[in-house]
Amino acid sequence: MSLSRILRIVLVLAVMVMGVGVMTPAAAQGDNTLIMARAVDATGLDPHTQTAFASLRLLELVYEPLIQADENLNLVPALAESWTFSEDGLQLTLNLRQGVTFHDGSAFTAEDVIASLARILDEATGSATRTNLLSIESMEAPDDYTVVLNLTLPDVPLVAALSSINTAILSSEVIANGDPTADVVGTGPFMLESWQPEEKTVLKANPNYWGDGPFVDGVEIRIIPDEATIMAALRAGEVDFVMFNDPLIATLPVGDATITINRAPEISYHVLQLRAAVEPLDKLEVRQAISCAIDRQEVVDVAALGEGQVTGPLTMPAWTVPLDELFCYEQDVERARELMKQAGLEEGFTLPVIASPSEPPSALPEAQVIQEQLKAINITVEIESLEFGTYVDRWLAADFVGAIALNGGRPDPYPMYSRYWQREAQFNNVAGYIDDTLDRLMKEGQVETDPVKRYEIFAEFQRHLAEMSPWIWLYTGYTYTGQQAYVTDFIPTPTGSIYYLSQVKLNR
């Protein structure tokens, strides 16, 4: 372990020993409110445009999609009770849940669904998931609780796409006459009472929620930028529930039998993104050399303390391929040097890489490990550490050459990657690369209905991505939360969702 990591552990332990001592103990709040702490705040309140995990974790408590992915990645009813494709696959009929109301008391109907999906499809919105809905040609509502989506082609993964919080259903009234970036009117288990950016968010229970729960009066989310301080607050009883992003903190001994740390494998992936549109990354041999020179297991062991698994592009257990089928997944420095020689860059070049220490906290250590490894092929990695909001803005604007990123997984491969690896994808400029094979495989995987054939399509997709090396997939980690003994019924998920705070009970 590096000296800097050892010193960091010492500092973390010191903070934990000293405690926080400035906040009111959670158990003394005198009500049934869950006091929660996390390090990173939301960057915005519009569920259709937000991409940061920190934003999605808040918005999924307030808004709801038509369909939900549960803790086993099964697609289950949410605002839609059921759904069926027509025999030719060109219509998807959604049967909506009746008796649901928005937080302002207005009724949820088909009009809200159509208005929300139309807003996502409107290029002016800047939706994070527009590409996933492009098969929708038109929409109609035979009655208030039925929506029919008319499609240009059979679109098997459309159902999975509708399970994202980026496809949350907004009030049609807010869309027409309000401001969806500020008027937070959802159907979810909690209602937004106040948001003080980088300080505190207060949610109160939705008294008219259609589902079971919530079983607490509300959630107070405190932003504490340092996760060692969050751990100290948990140990001191000043918070009930916490989120951790840093495995260094989450895996330290808690020293208190009344505290539980939840650790669950996640399908989000850590990745070095290379923009192949930028010289000299436009040369295949250069990107492949970078892939061959990187020891992914060392990145996991050093940056994440071994808390992770080396991964290919698809991280869901049902869709993975053996790593030995992927190009250069075992470090091969000699091959990397030969590739650099073929590219005419034997003497190397400088590679600027952006990273934010906030999300994930392992980003800078990952960049530093890669920096050391690429020295072997004369690539000088210049790391630019950015405040999280600035990082997100730079990433969305494709204003980088290389980036250390943590990207979300999805239950289905198509909505997971359609926004990157298709010619018409809204984030293809961010991805920085596309070719005919990727575009073809994505489109074939979208319309294929046979599960075995779909797996084969996306297996080829993964092998091709790894060979072209536009990005260097590193590893999947774990999602960590911590809670007091009196906090019960929280269910961690592979997506990192905290939606199941709606089921939490406080047995103080």
C-alpha positions in Angstrom: 0.0 0.0 0.0 1.3 3.5 -0.9 2.5 5.8 1.9 -0.3 8.3 1.0 -2.9 5.6 1.5 -1.4 4.7 4.9 -1.3 8.3 6.0 -4.9 8.7 4.9 -6.0 5.7 7.0 -4.2 7.2 10.0 -6.1 10.5 9.5 -9.4 8.7 9.1 -8.9 6.7 12.3 -8.0 9.9 14.1 -11.3 11.6 13.0 -13.3 8.5 14.0 -11.7 8.5 17.5 -12.3 12.2 18.0 -15.9 12.1 16.8 -17.9 15.0 15.5 -19.6 16.5 18.5 -21.4 19.4 16.7 -24.7 17.9 15.7 -27.7 16.8 17.7 -27.9 13.1 18.3 -30.3 11.5 15.8 -32.2 9.7 18.5 -32.8 13.0 20.3 -34.7 14.5 17.3 -38.0 13.6 19.1 -39.8 12.5 16.0 -39.8 9.7 13.4 -37.5 11.5 10.9 -34.6 9.5 9.4 -31.4 11.6 9.7 -29.1 10.6 6.8 -25.6 11.8 5.8 -23.8 11.6 2.5 -20.8 13.3 1.0 -22.0 14.6 -2.3 -25.1 16.6 -3.0 -27.4 16.6 -6.0 -26.4 18.9 -8.9 -30.0 19.6 -10.0 -33.6 18.6 -9.6 -34.8 17.7 -13.1 -34.9 13.9 -13.3 -35.0 14.0 -17.1 -31.6 15.7 -17.4 -29.5 14.7 -14.4 -26.7 12.1 -14.8 -24.8 12.3 -11.5 -25.5 9.5 -9.1 -25.8 12.0 -6.3 -28.7 13.6 -8.1 -30.4 10.4 -9.0 -30.2 9.1 -5.4 -32.3 12.1 -4.2 -34.7 12.2 -7.2 -35.7 8.5 -6.9 -37.2 9.3 -3.5 -39.4 12.0 -4.9 -40.2 10.8 -8.5 -41.2 7.5 -10.0 -40.9 5.8 -13.4 -43.5 3.6 -14.9 -41.5 0.4 -14.1 -39.0 -0.3 -11.4 -35.9 -2.5 -11.2 -36.0 -4.4 -7.9 -33.1 -5.6 -5.7 -32.6 -8.6 -8.1 -32.8 -6.4 -11.2 -36.2 -7.8 -12.1 -38.6 -5.4 -13.8 -41.6 -4.9 -11.6 -44.7 -2.6 -11.7 -44.4 1.0 -10.5 -46.8 3.6 -12.0 -47.7 1.1 -14.7 -49.4 -2.0 -13.2 -48.8 -4.1 -16.3 -47.5 -3.8 -19.9 -47.8 -5.9 -23.1 -46.3 -5.8 -26.6 -48.5 -6.4 -29.6 -47.8 -9.6 -31.6 -45.7 -7.7 -34.1 -43.8 -5.8 -31.4 -44.8 -2.4 -32.8 -47.0 -1.4 -30.0 -46.4 -1.3 -26.2 -49.5 -0.9 -24.1 -49.1 0.4 -20.6 -51.9 -0.1 -18.1 -51.5 2.6 -15.5 -52.0 2.4 -11.7 -55.3 4.2 -10.7 -55.7 6.3 -7.6 -52.2 7.8 -7.7 -51.8 11.5 -7.0 -49.0 13.9 -7.4 -47.6 15.8 -4.4 -49.8 18.8 -5.3 -52.9 16.6 -5.0 -53.6 16.4 -8.8 -54.5 13.0 -10.2 -51.9 10.9 -12.2 -53.3 10.0 -15.6 -52.2 9.0 -19.1 -51.8 12.7 -19.9 -48.9 13.0 -17.5 -47.2 9.9 -19.1 -47.5 11.3 -22.6 -46.3 14.7 -21.6 -43.3 13.3 -19.8 -42.2 11.0 -22.6 -42.7 13.8 -25.1 -40.5 16.1 -23.0 -37.8 13.4 -22.9 -38.0 13.0 -26.7 -37.7 16.8 -27.2 -34.1 17.5 -28.1 -34.4 20.9 -26.4 -34.8 19.2 -23.1 -31.3 17.7 -23.1 -32.6 14.5 -21.7 -30.1 12.0 -20.4 -32.1 9.1 -21.9 -33.6 10.4 -25.1 -31.8 7.8 -27.3 -33.5 5.0 -25.4 -37.0 6.2 -26.5 -36.3 7.0 -30.1 -38.4 4.0 -31.3 -41.5 5.8 -30.1 -43.2 7.2 -33.2 -46.4 8.3 -31.5 -48.4 8.0 -28.3 -52.1 7.7 -27.6 -54.4 7.4 -24.6 -57.6 5.3 -25.2 -58.6 6.3 -21.7 -57.1 8.0 -18.6 -55.3 4.9 -17.5 -54.0 3.4 -20.7 -51.1 4.6 -22.8 -50.2 3.0 -26.2 -46.8 3.6 -27.6 -46.6 3.2 -31.3 -43.1 2.1 -32.3 -41.1 2.3 -35.5 -39.5 -1.1 -34.8 -39.8 -3.9 -32.2 -38.0 -2.6 -29.2 -37.5 -5.3 -26.5 -35.4 -3.2 -24.1 -37.9 -0.3 -24.1 -39.4 -1.7 -20.9 -36.1 -1.7 -19.2 -35.5 1.9 -20.4 -38.8 2.9 -18.8 -37.5 1.7 -15.4 -34.9 4.5 -15.1 -35.4 7.5 -12.9 -34.4 9.5 -16.0 -37.8 8.4 -17.4 -39.7 9.6 -14.3 -43.2 10.8 -14.8 -43.7 14.5 -14.1 -46.9 16.4 -13.8 -48.2 17.5 -17.2 -49.3 20.8 -15.6 -45.7 21.5 -14.4 -44.4 20.6 -17.9 -46.8 22.9 -19.5 -46.9 25.9 -17.1 -44.2 25.4 -14.6 -40.5 24.8 -14.4 -39.5 21.1 -14.1 -36.0 22.2 -13.0 -37.4 23.8 -9.9 -41.0 22.7 -9.4 -40.5 19.3 -7.7 -43.9 17.6 -8.0 -43.6 13.8 -8.2 -45.7 10.8 -7.1 -42.9 9.2 -5.0 -42.9 8.2 -1.3 -41.3 11.5 -0.2 -42.0 15.2 -1.0 -39.3 17.8 -1.2 -39.8 20.4 1.6 -36.5 22.2 1.2 -33.1 22.0 -0.5 -30.1 23.9 0.6 -27.4 22.9 -1.9 -24.3 21.5 -0.3 -25.9 21.7 3.2 -29.2 19.9 3.8 -32.2 18.5 2.1 -35.5 17.9 3.9 -38.1 15.5 2.6 -41.4 14.7 4.3 -43.5 11.6 3.9 -46.1 11.6 1.2 -49.3 11.0 3.1 -51.2 9.9 0.0 -48.5 7.6 -1.4 -50.1 4.7 -3.3 -47.6 2.0 -2.1 -46.7 0.6 1.2 -44.9 3.2 3.3 -43.2 5.3 3.9 -42.9 4.4 7.6 -40.9 7.4 8.7 -42.2 11.0 8.9 -39.5 12.2 6.6 -35.8 12.2 5.7 -33.3 14.9 6.5 -30.2 14.5 4.3 -27.1 16.2 5.6 -24.2 16.9 3.3 -20.9 16.1 5.1 -18.1 16.3 2.4 -15.6 14.1 4.3 -16.6 10.4 4.6 -14.4 9.9 7.7 -16.5 12.5 9.4 -19.6 10.7 8.2 -18.3 7.5 9.8 -17.6 9.4 13.0 -21.1 10.9 13.0 -22.6 7.4 12.6 -20.4 6.1 15.5 -21.4 9.0 17.7 -25.1 8.4 17.1 -25.6 11.8 15.4 -27.1 10.2 12.2 -29.3 7.2 11.6 -28.3 6.2 8.1 -25.3 7.0 5.8 -24.1 6.5 2.3 -20.4 5.7 1.6 -18.6 5.9 -1.7 -15.1 5.3 -0.5 -14.2 1.6 0.3 -11.3 2.9 2.5 -13.9 4.3 4.9 -16.6 1.6 4.5 -14.3 -1.3 5.2 -12.6 0.1 8.3 -13.6 -1.6 11.6 -16.6 0.2 13.1 -15.9 -0.9 16.6 -19.6 -0.7 17.5 -21.9 -3.7 17.5 -25.0 -1.5 17.2 -23.9 -0.3 13.7 -24.4 -2.2 10.5 -22.5 -1.6 7.3 -24.3 -2.9 4.2 -22.1 -4.1 1.4 -23.6 -5.2 -1.9 -22.1 -5.8 -5.4 -23.0 -3.1 -7.8 -23.3 -3.1 -11.6 -21.9 0.5 -12.0 -18.4 0.4 -13.5 -15.2 2.3 -13.0 -13.7 3.2 -16.4 -11.0 5.2 -18.0 -12.7 7.0 -20.9 -10.6 7.9 -23.9 -11.9 10.3 -26.5 -10.8 8.6 -29.7 -11.8 11.8 -31.6 -8.6 13.4 -30.2 -5.1 12.9 -31.5 -3.2 10.6 -30.9 -6.1 8.6 -29.4 -7.6 8.4 -32.9 -5.0 5.7 -33.6 -6.3 2.3 -32.7 -2.8 1.1 -31.8 -2.4 3.8 -29.2 -5.7 3.0 -27.4 -4.9 -0.7 -27.5 -1.4 0.0 -26.1 -3.0 1.8 -23.2 -5.3 -1.2 -22.6 -2.4 -3.6 -22.7 -0.3 -1.5 -20.4 -2.9 -1.3 -17.6 -3.0 -3.9 -14.9 -6.7 -3.7 -13.9 -6.3 -5.9 -10.9 -3.6 -3.6 -9.5 -6.0 -0.7 -9.9 -8.6 -2.6 -7.9 -6.1 -3.6 -5.2 -4.5 -0.2 -4.8 -7.2 2.3 -5.5 -10.1 0.2 -4.0 -8.3 -1.9 -1.5 -9.3 -5.0 -3.4 -13.0 -4.1 -3.1 -14.1 -5.0 -6.6 -13.9 -7.3 -9.6 -12.2 -6.6 -12.9 -15.0 -6.2 -15.5 -15.8 -6.0 -19.1 -18.3 -3.6 -20.6 -21.4 -5.5 -19.4 -21.5 -5.9 -15.6 -24.9 -7.6 -15.1 -24.3 -11.3 -14.2 -26.6 -12.5 -16.9 -24.7 -10.6 -19.6 -21.0 -11.0 -18.8 -18.5 -12.8 -20.9 -15.3 -14.5 -19.7 -12.5 -11.9 -19.4 -10.1 -14.1 -21.4 -12.3 -13.5 -24.4 -11.6 -9.7 -24.2 -8.7 -8.0 -25.8 -5.6 -7.6 -23.6 -7.3 -8.0 -20.3 -4.0 -9.4 -18.8 -1.3 -6.8 -18.6 1.2 -7.2 -21.5 3.7 -4.3 -21.4 5.8 -5.7 -24.3 2.8 -5.9 -26.6 1.9 -2.4 -25.5 5.3 -1.1 -26.5 5.1 -2.8 -29.8 1.7 -1.2 -30.5 3.2 2.2 -29.6 6.0 1.5 -32.0 3.5 0.6 -34.8 1.7 3.9 -34.1 5.0 5.8 -34.5 4.8 7.0 -30.9 7.5 4.9 -29.3 8.8 8.1 -27.5 5.3 8.6 -26.0 3.1 11.6 -25.4 1.2 13.4 -22.7 -2.4 12.2 -21.8 -4.5 14.7 -19.8 -7.0 13.0 -17.6 -9.8 14.6 -15.5 -11.1 13.1 -12.3 -13.2 14.2 -9.4 -12.3 13.0 -5.9 -16.0 13.2 -4.9 -17.7 10.7 -7.1 -16.1 8.2 -6.8 -13.6 8.9 -4.0 -11.3 6.3 -5.6 -11.0 8.4 -8.8 -7.7 10.0 -8.0 -6.1 6.9 -6.7 -7.2 5.1 -9.9 -5.7 7.9 -12.0 -2.5 7.7 -10.0 -2.1 3.9 -10.5 -2.8 4.3 -14.2 -0.3 7.2 -14.3 2.4 4.9 -12.9 1.6 2.0 -15.2 1.6 4.1 -18.4 5.1 5.4 -17.7 6.2 2.0 -18.9 5.2 2.9 -22.5 6.3 6.5 -22.2 2.8 8.0 -21.7 2.8 10.9 -19.2 -0.6 11.1 -17.6 -1.4 14.6 -16.4 -4.2 14.4 -13.8 -6.5 17.3 -13.4 -8.6 17.1 -10.2 -11.9 18.9 -10.5 -14.7 19.9 -8.2 -17.6 17.5 -8.8 -20.0 20.0 -10.5 -17.2 21.3 -12.8 -16.3 17.7 -13.6 -19.9 16.9 -14.6 -20.1 20.0 -16.8 -16.8 19.2 -18.5 -17.9 15.6 -19.1 -21.2 16.6 -20.6 -19.5 19.1 -22.9 -17.0 16.4 -24.0 -14.3 18.8 -22.8 -11.7 16.3 -21.9 -9.2 13.9 -23.5 -9.3 11.2 -20.8 -11.5 10.9 -17.8 -11.8 8.6 -14.8 -15.5 7.9 -14.5 -18.1 5.9 -12.5 -21.0 5.0 -14.8 -24.3 3.4 -14.0 -25.3 -0.1 -15.0 -28.8 -1.1 -16.2 -30.8 -4.4 -16.2 -30.5 -4.5 -20.0 -27.5 -3.9 -22.2 -29.3 -1.7 -24.7 -30.4 1.1 -22.4 -27.1 0.8 -20.6 -25.1 1.8 -23.7 -27.4 3.1 -26.4 -26.7 6.7 -25.4 -23.0 6.2 -26.2 -22.4 3.6 -29.0 -24.8 4.5 -31.8 -24.4 7.2 -34.4 -27.5 9.1 -33.3 -26.8 8.7 -29.6 -27.0 11.9 -27.6 -23.7 11.2 -25.8 -21.7 9.8 -28.7 -19.7 13.0 -28.7 -18.8 12.3 -25.1 -17.9 8.7 -25.9 -15.7 10.0 -28.7 -15.9 6.9 -30.9 -18.3 5.0 -33.1 -18.0 2.5 -35.9 -20.4 0.5 -38.1 -20.0 -2.7 -36.1 -21.0 -1.0 -32.8 -23.9 0.8 -34.4 -25.1 -2.5 -36.1 -24.8 -4.6 -32.9 -26.7 -2.1 -30.8 -29.5 -2.0 -33.4 -29.6 -5.8 -33.7 -29.7 -6.2 -29.9 -32.6 -3.7 -29.7 -35.0 -5.7 -31.9 -33.9 -9.3 -31.3 -36.5 -11.1 -29.1 -34.7 -14.5 -28.7 -32.7 -14.4 -25.4 -30.0 -16.7 -26.6 -29.4 -14.6 -29.8 -29.5 -11.4 -27.8 -26.8 -12.7 -25.5 -24.6 -13.6 -28.5 -25.1 -10.2 -30.0 -24.0 -8.4 -26.9 -21.2 -10.8 -26.3 -19.8 -9.8 -29.7 -20.5 -6.2 -28.8 -18.3 -6.5 -25.7 -15.5 -8.2 -27.5 -15.5 -5.5 -30.2 -15.5 -2.7 -27.7 -12.6 -4.2 -25.8 -10.7 -4.6 -29.0 -11.3 -1.1 -30.2 -10.5 0.2 -26.7 -12.3 3.6 -26.9 -12.7 3.2 -23.1 -10.7 1.0 -20.7 -13.1 -0.8 -18.4 -11.6 -1.3 -15.0 -13.8 -2.9 -12.3 -17.1 -3.0 -10.5 -17.2 -2.2 -6.8 -19.7 -2.3 -4.0 -22.4 -0.1 -2.8 -22.1 0.7 0.9 -24.5 2.1 3.4 -24.4 2.2 7.2 -27.2 2.3 9.7 -27.9 2.2 13.4 -29.3 -1.0 14.9 -32.8 0.6 15.3 -33.0 1.2 11.5 -34.6 -1.8 9.9 -35.9 -3.0 6.5 -33.5 -1.2 4.2 -32.8 -3.2 1.0 -29.5 -2.5 -0.9 -29.6 -2.9 -4.6 -27.1 -3.6 -7.4 -27.8 -0.2 -8.9 -26.9 1.7 -5.7 -30.5 2.9 -5.4 -31.8 4.0 -2.0 -35.4 3.9 -3.1 -36.0 1.3 -0.4 -35.7 4.0 2.3 -39.5 4.1 1.7 -39.6 0.8 3.6 -37.3 1.8 6.5 -38.6 1.7 10.1 -37.1 3.4 13.1 -37.4 1.3 16.2 -35.6 3.6 18.5 
